[in-house]
């Protein structure tokens, strides 16, 4: 029995729940907080990732058959889309640090996909699922697996091919997501239809001050503006098309030499779609004789001393939604390959070896359309066809942004539109040589089992090359700016593991074992690092095993942490100085807002025009490794008087220090204005527009990676499994057999601290604000199955505990957003063996059509909810068939 807590999800659970993409099942496990999945449009990048305990995707090591798999992007996070779900035999989830065994990144734990590699025959599987109420959200999947032995059983080869198609679903198709809601603030209940201040009709303001703030109608007359509803055109489910092929082979060259190989290739195409490009607030120069200006609008601008330059031109600030260019789309085409080749066998009766080479490569081609060029926008705006423009000899097509929505001509739209491209090439190499065996002459005098020893050496190299074209530079609006990243690192390691039986077959001690592990690593970037683990396993009686382990784990900085240049992003953040709608009151906040440049008259008014604030994010070549101390203790009980029953209870405590993270803009805002931390307030000095109080003067905070953060997680995992025959209940054996599986987590602590001056943020039982994804204090899944002849019936219960909004946001939201009640989802599956060769499956997910909580843009992640935690699609029907020959 392993000293580390392990949760295994077997092949049957994948089949009974129609798992096409592995993250769909993993995200239901209570040990995980959902990361990116099929609903992650914005934020999202088309990948599917996993985050143990919510400690971050870079702190969860993903393996395939115990070996590393290539990551995606400069952060090198594994995209689960590229792991063949049809070949998964089981998934082992290891809690707590495991760097001494597996190396860097196993800080929160390990997710290890064990694939089927010894198969005989032919298996064809197909499935289709869709939303029963709406008839959309379809996912179709088909796979073919062929395998067999050869050369009188000395060899086995398996090849599997699969195809997946996932239909696009738009936020417009669901009541809860078709309008981007705003929160009216505390003490209220109804939501306000809201959206963005970047509107199709152009919002026009003076270059400074607030003398006017208007849009125009189709006649060019100034009118009041209202927010643009950006929700309908955003994806709720990202479309996907995937082709996969994987092969496995083993061959016994001699009695003590077995050759093995694995190859996986996948082509995965995923599209993300956002509303048409918002320009943001652009400072533009116009000619006052622009023929597209109505008389009233021209007079409004010309009479403003902050705008009129006195030379026939004027400077204004504009916001416009460029719907004439259509939506923004990021088409992500990923080709991933992994090849593993190795030898293993026995050196003697007690010793064996395993040597392998693992090379994997991910190539991502992204086409990002719907962008605009700011410089081209300015050029076309001045080339308006009026007297001044004609005299200047400009040749650009005129850009009319002053006569309401759709006033930009097709020629003008083509002139300013830009389509960008980016190529990512990520490579990973792993070479391992290991010996394992038993030390027969070194057994403890109180034990009849010899110690076991593993030792070996490992070499790894990781590289990332991110190559955007020139379009995705500082001149672009639409998708975020992207700059080239080139970097690599390697590491040489020595590792060893021991399992020492100390006492066996004694009164009160059936067995007492010591386990230990040590790994010495020499990185080309950070130098040497040491990781180690020590644990004990004690069986006081045959039915009960108690286990405990301490781990020191590390995460070395990845290519993005080290080498990413500073590029712009738009994190969501609530400016405490912009209270609005009666939700604002705090003397401390007032004083700090005024001190950092907010006009006194603006403090507390709703001047923040966009929920996203532009900031710079980048790497840091000086960051060092993260260190984590993890402690686990638990017990496994298999009572002899209750055959088929197993209970596992494990306590975990994980603390990560010197964590690599960029400061959160929201945290910095809260630290300055709410917590009154002077160092954080220094960050915002000079950041404010002196007329409006809005962030940007211009101001773009640089949020650089550093070793300042602390992350922690503490709780208890419980797993119970019970399988029994009908006869054990005094029933007829004709009624078959039954099984119940229960997985749960009780979260006692889950939080972080971003710097030495910031306070610790506890997120257990909370959501949104500084905590993000809901982190319930209790979560479980339970699956009950009845095996009756050829029919298998299964009922799954998914429970997500209730959560409250994180305290820093409680003063900005309506009463409806202060908490989310517990959610319960029930799924049913029926599988019938038509013959020995054929099985058909029918199932319903979310039987009672539970709808997700409807929130606002202030308290949600996207689509007015948290779609990775709460089912956004309602009741789904799936049908499948499997043929075996």
N, C-alpha and C positions, 0 to 999 in steps of 0.2 A: 504494500500500500504506500503510495507516494506521500512524502511529508507535506507537500504543498497541496492545498485544496484544488481539486479538479472537478469541473462540471463538464460532463460529456453529453452531447446531443447526437443521437444516433440516426442512422439512415431512415428508420421508420418514421421519425418525427418530421423529417424533410418531406417524405412521400405523403404522409397523411395531411400535411398542411400546404401541399402544392407549392413548395418552395422553388421558385425559378431563379431569383436572385438571393444569395445567401444572407444578405443584410436584413431581408424581410423577417427571417426567423431569429437571427441574432439580436436584433433590436428589441424583440419581445422578452429576451432574457433579463431578469432583474439585475444582473451584474453590470449591464451596459446602459449607458445613457445615449440615446440615438445621436448619430452624427449625420453626414450627408447620405441621402438615399434617393429614391425615385421622385420624391416630392421637392427636392432641394433645388429650386430654380434661382432664387435670389434672397439669401446667399446660397451658393451652390456653384459647382463647376462641372457637372456631368459625371462625377465619380460617386462611388459608394464606399463609405469608410466605416470604421468601427472604433469605439472609444470606451474602454473598460473603466468603470466607475466615473465616467465623465472627466477623466484626467487628461484627455487629449489624444487625438489620433496618433501623434508622433510618439506617445508614451505607451502605445499598445503594439507589441511585436506580433506581426502576422506571419505565420509559417505555413508551408505546404509540406506535409510529411516530415515535419521537423526541420525543414531547410528553408532558407530565406527566399522571399519572392520579391521581384522588382517592384519598386514604388512608383509613384506618379508625382510629377512636378519637382521643384527644387527641394521641397520638404520630404520627398521620397516616401510618401504615405501610400500603402498598398490600396489599389482600387479593386474592391471585391468583385466588380463586374468581370474581371479577367480570370477568376477561379471557376473551373467547370463544376457547377452545382450538380450536374447529372452524375459526376464521378465521386461525389463526396460520400464516404462511408460513415464518417462521424466528425464532429468538431469538438476538440478538447479546449476548454477555457480554463487557464491556470491563473489563479488569483495571486497577486503580490509580485514583488520583484523576482526576476529569474535571470538576471544578467550573468550570474556566475555560471549558469548552465548554457544559456543561449547567446550571451553577449549583449551589446548595447541595445537600447530601446525597450527592453523588457522591464520597464519601470512599474507600470500599473499591472502588467501581467502579459500573458501570451494567449493568442487565439491560433490554434494549430489545426489546419484542415487535413484530415487523414483521407487519402483517396483510395479507391478500389484499384488494386494493381495486379490482382490474380483472378482472372475471370475466364470462364469457358462458356461458349455459346454465342448467341445473338440476342440482343435486347433492343426493342424499339419502344420508345415512350413518347407520348404526345399529350399536351394539356392545353386548355383554353379557359380563361376566366374573364369575367366582366361584371360591371355594376348592374344589379338586377333592376333597380329603380330607373336609372338613367340610360342603361344600355351602352355605356361607354367604359373607359378605363380598361380596355381589353388588353390581355397579355397572352400571347401564344408561344408555345415552346415545343420543340421536337428534338429528340436525340436518338442516335443509333450507336450502340456499343457492340463491338465484335471482339472476341478473344478466344484463345485456346492454347493448349500445350503442344509442343513439338519436340522432335528428337527424343522420343520415348520418355517424355515427361521431364527432360532436363531443362527445358525452356518454356516460357509462357510469354505471350504477347497479347496486348490489348490495345485497341484503338477505339476512340469515341469521338463522335461528331455531333454538334448541336447547333440549333438555330433558335433565336429568340426575337420576337417582335412585340414591342410595347407601344400602345397607342397614346397619342398626346391628349391630355385633358386640360381645358382652360379654366381659369378661376371664374370666368363668366358662367360656367355650367353649374355652379353650386350657389345656393342662396347665401351661405355664410361668407363667401369670398368674392362675390361679384361686385362689391363696392368696397373701396378702401375707407375704413371707418376712422374717424377721429374721436378721441375721448373728450367729453365735456367737462371732466374734472370731478373732484370729490363731491359727495352729496347729491349726485345725479345718477340717473339710470339709463336713459336713451342714449344711443350713439349718434354722432353727427356724420353724415356722408361727407367724406373729405377726400384727400389725395395729395396732390403736389401743387406747389406754387408755379411750377413750369407748365404753362398752359398752351394749347394749340393756337390761341389768338394773340400771343405775345403780351407779357406783362411789362409795362414801361414805367421807369422811375428816373428821377434826375440823377446826375453823376454823383451828387452828394446831398445829404439832407432828405427830407420827406415831403417836398412841396406837392407832389402828386404821385399817385400809384394807381395806374389805370391799365385797362386793355382797350381794344377797339372792336367795334362791330364790323360787319361786311362793308359798311360805308366809310370806315375809317374814323367813326366818331368815338371819342373817349367814353368808356363805360366802366363800371365797377367789375372786377374780376372775381371769379369763383374757382375753387380748386379743381384740378383735373383728376378724374378717376382713372388711375393707371392700372387697376386690377384686372379688368376683363381679358386683356391680351396676354397676361402672364400665364405660364404653365402651372397647373396644379399637379400634373403628372408629366414628367419629361418623356418624350418619345425616345425609343431605343431600338436599334437593330444590331444584333450580335451574331457572329459566326465563330464557332470554336471547334478546335480539333486537338485532341490530346492522345498521346501514345505512351505505353509502358511496356517494358520488356525485362525479363530476367533470364539468365542462362548460366547453368552450372558448367563451367569450363573444366573443373576438376573437383575432386571431393572437398577440397578446402578453398576453392575459388569460385565465387558466384559474381558474374557481371550483372549490373542492373543499369537501366536507363529510363529517363522520363523526359518527355517533350510536351509542352503546352503552348498552343498558339491561339490567340483570340483577336478578332477584329470587332471593335465595339464602337458604334456611332451613336452619340447622344446629342440632342439639340436642347439648348436653353433659350428661352425667349422672354424678353422684357418689353415693356411699353416703348413707343418711339423715343428717340434720344431727347433728354432735357438738356438745354444748353447750360444750365446752371446760371448764375448771375454773371453776365458778360458786360464788360465796359466797352461800348461801341461808339464810334464817331459817325455822324450822319451829316449829309448836306441839308441845310434848311430849305433849299429849293427842290428837295426830293419830291417828284410828282405824285408819289404814293401817299404823302402826308395830307390828311384833310386839313382844312383851314383851322379848325378848332384844335387839333393835335399840334399843328405847327406853332400856333400861338402859345399853347401851353408850354411847349419846350423852349421856344424863343424867349419867352418872358421870364424864364427861370435863370437867375444870375449864376447859379452853380452849373448850368448846362451850356448856355450860350457862350461860345468862344469868341464872339465878336468879329469873326472873319468869314461868316457865312456857313460855319459848321457848328455842330453842337455835340456834346458828349452826354450819353445817356447810359443807363443800366437796363438791360433787357433780360427777360426769362422767356423762353419759348419751347414748346414741345414740338419737335420736328416730325409731325405725323405724315407730312408729305413724302418722307423718306421711308415710311413703313416702320415695322418693329425692329428692335435690336435682336440679332440672333447670333449665338455662339455655337457653331457646329463643330463638335469635338470628335475626331476620328482617331481612335487609338489602336495601334497594333502592338501586341505584347507577345514576347516569346520567352520561354524558359527551357533550358536544356540541362539535364543532370546526367552525369555519367560516373559510375563508380564500381568498386570491387569490394566484396566483403567475404568473410569466411573464417574458418577456425585455424589457429596456429597450433593449438594443442587441445587436449581435453578440457582445459580450463581457460584458455585464452582465445580471443577472437579479434578481428580487425575490421575496420570500415574506412575506406578511402574514397572520397568523391570530389568531383569538380562541378560547380553549379554556376552557370552563366545565364543571366536574364537581361532582357532589353525591352524598354517601352518607348515607342515612338508615337508622339501625339501631334496631330495636325489640326490646328484650330483656324476656322474662318470666322471672323467677327465682322458682321455687316450691320449697317444702320448707323454708323458713326458720322460725325461731321468734322470738318476742318474749321477751326476758329479763324485762321488767317484768310481762308477762302470766303468765309462768311463775311468778314469785314470788307474784303475786296469787292464782293458782289453787292454789299449794302451801299458802298460808295458809288458803284457803277449803276446808278438808278435811272439813267436816261434823261435826267434833267440838264439844265444849262451848264452847271458846274461839272457834271460828269462828262458831258460831251466835250467840253473844253479840255478836260484832262486826257482824253483819248483812250479811256479804259475800254477793254473789250469783253470783260466778264458779263454774263447774263445778269440782268437786273434782279435784285432780291426784294420782293415786296413782302414785308412782315407786318405791315401796318393796316391791313384790311381784313382782319379776322382769320379764323381757321381756313386752311387750304388756300391761302392767298399766294403761297410760293409756287411759282411755275415749275413745270417739269424740268425745264432747262436749268432753272436756278437750283432745284433740288439736286440734280445730277452734278452740278458744278461743286457744291459744297459737300456732297456725300463721299464717304470714304469706307472702303472695305479693307480691313487689316487681316494679317495672317501671322501665325506663330507656330514654330516647330519646336517641340520639346523632345530631347533624346536623353533618356535616363538609362544608365547601365549599372549592373551590380554583378560582382564576381565573388564567389565564395569557394575556397578550397580547404578541405578538412581531412586530417588523418588521425584516427583514434584507435586505441587499444583498450579492450575491456576484458576483465577476467576475475578470478577469485584467488585469494592468497591462502592456499590450503594449509600452510604451515603456520599461519598467524591467527588462527581462531582463538577467541577469548576462552579462557579455561572454564567459563560458566556458560558457554554457548556451543551448540553442535553444528553451527553453520559458519562457514568461513567468510571473512570480509570480501566485499566486491569492490573493484577499483576500475575507474575509467580515467585515462589521461590521453592528451593529444595536443595537436597544434592546429591553428586555423589562420587563414589569411583572407581578408575581405578588402574589396575596393569598390567604392561608390563614386559615380560621376553624374553630373547633370549639366546639360547644355540647353538653355532656354533662348531661342532666337526669334524675337519678334521683328516684323518689318518696320520700316520707318514710319508707317502710318500710325502705329500705336505709341507715338511720342507725346510730348507735352502739348502739341497743337490739337490733339484729338479730344472730342467730347462724345460720350456714348459709353463705351467700355473703358475701364480704367487704363491709365497709361501703363505700358509694359516696357521694361528695359532688359537688355541681354544679361544673362547670368551664365557664367562658366566657372565650374569648380569641381574639384575631386579631392578625395582623401583615401588613405588606406590604413590598415591596422594589422599588426601581427600579434597573435595571441597564443598563450599556453593555458590549458585548462585541465582540471582534474576533478573527479567526483569520487566519493567513497560512501559505502554503506556497510557499517560495522555492527553486526549482531553482538551485543554485549552480554545478554542473558537470554537463555531459552529454556522452556519447560521447567520452570520453577514455581512453587506456590506463590500465587499473586502476580506472577510475571510469566505469562506464556511466551512473550518475547519483549525485548527492549533493544532498540536499534538506535545507533547514532548515524546521521547522514551529514555529509559536508561537501562543499564545493568551493573551488577557488579558480579565478581566472585573472591572468595578468595580461594587460593589453598595452600595446605601444602604438599610438595614433600619430600619423604624420602631422596632425593639426594641434592637438592638445597635449601631446606627450604621453606619459604612462598613466594608467588608471588600474585600480584593483577592485575586484568585486568578489564577494564571498558569501557563503550561506552555511548555516549550521542548524540542525534540527534533531528531534528525537521522536521515535515512534514507540508506543508502549501498549502492549496487549495484556491487561490484567487478567482477562479471561478470553476464551476463544471468540466470544460474541462481540467483544468491544475492543476498539482500537482508538487510542488517544494520540494525536499528532501535534507537533508544534515546530515552527521554524522561524528563524530570523534570517533576513536577506539584506545585504548591502548591494544596491543596484545602481547603475549609471545610465545616463543617456548622453552620448557624445553629440555635439552639434552637427546638424546635417548641412548639406550644401547651401540651402536657403538661409539657415541661421547664420552662416559664415559669410556668404558672398553676395547675397541679394542686394542690389543697389536700392536706394530710396526711391520708391514710386508712389504715386497717389492712390489712395483708396477713399472710400466714403462710409466710414463706420456710422451706424445709427447711434445717436446720443441725444439725451434730453438736457438742454441748457438750463441749469437751475435759475439763471437770471431771467429766463423767459417763462414766467409762471402762467399767466393768462387765465381767463375764465374763472376768476375768484379762487384759484387753487394755490395762490402764492401768499406766503407770510413767513418771514424770518429776518430778524434784525442782523444776524450773522451773514446771511446770504446777501442782504441789501448792502451791507458795508463792503463786502468783498467784490461784489459786482461793480459798485461805483469806483472802488480802488483800482480795478483792472480796466476801467475805461467805458463802462456802460453809463450812458446819460441817466441822471437821476430820474428824469421823467419817464424813461423807458423801463426802469427796473420793475419787474412784476407784470409787465404787459406781454402779450403774446407776440413778440417780435421775431422769434425764430421761424423762418419761412420754410425750412426744410429739415426733416427728421434726420438727415444724413449730413455730416460735417466733413469736409475734405481734410485729409491728413496724409502724411507721408509714412510709409512703412519700409523698413529695410533691415538687412543683416548687419552683423558686427564681427569682423575677423578676430576679435579679442575674446569672444565668449568662450567659456570653459564648459566642462561637462556638468550635467545635473547629477545630484546624488540623492538616493532614496533609501530610507530605512523602512523595512516592512516587517511586520510581525504577524504571524497567524497561529492560532491554536484551535483545535477542533477535535471532534470525535466521530467515529463511524460505528454504528450499532447494527448488528445483524443477528437478532435473537434466534437461537436455535428452536425455541418453542413457537416461532411464527415464521414458518418457511416462506421465502420469497419477499421478505420485508427488509428494507435497508433505510436507515436514517443517518443523514450526515448533517452536522452542525459545525460551522466554522466562523470564528471571529477573525477579522482582519483589521489591521491598522497600518496605513501607508502614509508616510510623510516625505515629500520631495522638497529638498532645499536647493538653493542656487539654481532654481528652475529658469530655463531660457524662455523668455516671453517679452513681447513688446508691451509697454504700458497701455492699458485700456484708456481710450479717450474719455469714456464715461467715468471711469474711476478717478482720473485726474480732475475732471470737472467736480465730482463729488468731494474729493479730498480738499480742493481749494474752497469751494463755495459753501459746502455743507459742514465739512469737518474742520475748516479753518486751518489747514496745514499750509504754512507760508511757502515752503519749497514748491508746492504744487501751484500756488497762486502765481509764483514767479514765471511759471510756464505760460501764463495767459496775459502777462503784461504786454501791452501793445497789440493785443490780438483783436481788439474790438473796433468796429466801425464807429467813429465818434458821433455820428449822427443818429444811427439806428440802434447801436448796441450789438448788432449781429456779429458773429465770429467771421473774421476775414477783413484785413485792413491794408494790404492782403496778409493773411496769416495761414500757414499750413504747418501744424505741429509735426515734428519728426519723431515717430514712435519707433525707436531702434531697439532691436533685440538686446537683452542684457540678462545677467545672472542675478536678478533681484527678487524673483517671485518665489513663493512657497505654495505648494499644493498639498492637500491632505484629504484622506478618505478613511472612514472608520465605520464598521457595521458588522452585521451577522448574516451569513448565508445559511439557509436551511434547504435541504433536499430530502425528500422522502419518496421511495419507490416501493410499490407492493404489487406483486403478481400472484394470482391464486387460481385454482381450478374450482369449478362449481361444486365439486364433491367436498371441498374443504368447508363449504357453507351448508353442507347437508342437502345439497340440491342434486338433481340428476346430472350425470356426466355429459348427457346430451346437450346441456346448456353451455358447454365449452369452458372458456377461461376468461379472466379479467385482469386488468392492470391499471394502476394509477401512478402517475408521476407528478410530483409537486416541486417547484423551484421557487424560492422566495429570497428577498433581501430586505433586511431591516437596516436602514441607513441612519447611523448615529451622528456622523459628521461628514460633510463634503463641502470643502471651501478652499479659499486661496487668499494670498496676500501679495499684492503686486510690487511692493517696495518696503524698505525698512521703516518708512514714516507712515505708510498707509495702515489702516486697521485691517484685521482679519475679517473676511466676508464669509459668513456661513450660509450655505445654500441648501442644506437639507430641508426638505419640505417647502421649498420656494421655487419661483420661476420668474423670468424676465429680469429687467433691471441689470444689476451687476452679476446675476446668476445665469441668465439665458435659459437653456432648455430645462423644462420642469424636472426636478429631482425629488420625487416623492420619498417620504420616509419609509413607505412600505410598498412593495410591488411583487406580484407573483404571476406565474403561469401554472396551470394545472391541467393535465390531460388524462382523461379516463377512457379506456378502450375495452371493448367486448369482442372476443374472438369466438365466433359461433360458426363452426364449420367453415364454409367458404366465405363467410361474411365477416368483415371487420367494421365495427361501428366505433366512432371516436367522438368525444366531446371535449373541446378545449375551452378553458376559462382564463382570460387575460384580465388581470386587475392592475390598474394604475391608481395609486393612492392620491388623495386630495393634496393640493398645494396652494400656498398663499403667495401673493406678489411680493417681490423683494422690497424691503422697507424704503429704499431710496426712491422708488417709483410710486409708492402708495399715495403721495401727495399730488400726483399728476393724473390719476386715473379715476374713472367713475366707480360707483359702488359695485357694479357688475364685474369689474375686472380685479377686484381685491382678492378673489380666490377662485379656484377651479375645483369642483367637487370630484370625488373619486369616480373613475370610469371602469365599467365592467363590459368586456366583450366576450361573446360566446360564439364558438365556431363548431360546426358539425361536419363529419366526414364519414362516408360509407364506401368501403372498398370490397369488391366481390370478385372472387376467383372464378371466372367463367369456366376455366379449365386449368390444367396444369401449366398451360402456356400463356393464358390470357387473364388479365385483371383489369377491371374497369373501376373508376373512382368518381364519385360525385360528392361535392362538398359545398357548404355555405359558410362564408366568413361574415362575422358581425351580424348574426342572425336577427337581432332586434333593431338593426338599422340605427345604431347609436350615431348621432351627429357630433362632430367635434365642438369644443367650446368656441363661441364666437367672441373674439376680442377686438381690440383696435390696433392701429399701427404702433401705438405707444407700448402695448403690453404683449404683442405677438412677435413671432419670428417672420412669418410671411403668410399671405392668404388669410389674414385676420385670425390665425391660430398657430399651433405648433404641429404641423402636419406629420412630422416623423414620430411624434409621441401619440397623437390622437388620430384615429382612422378618419381621413377626409373623404373617403369614397362611398361610405355606407355599405349596405348589404351587397356581397359579391357571391356569385355562383361560379364554381369551377368544375370542369369535367376533364377526366384524363383516362388514358388507356395505356397498358403496357403489355407487350408481347415478348415472350421468351422462347427461344428455339434451342 
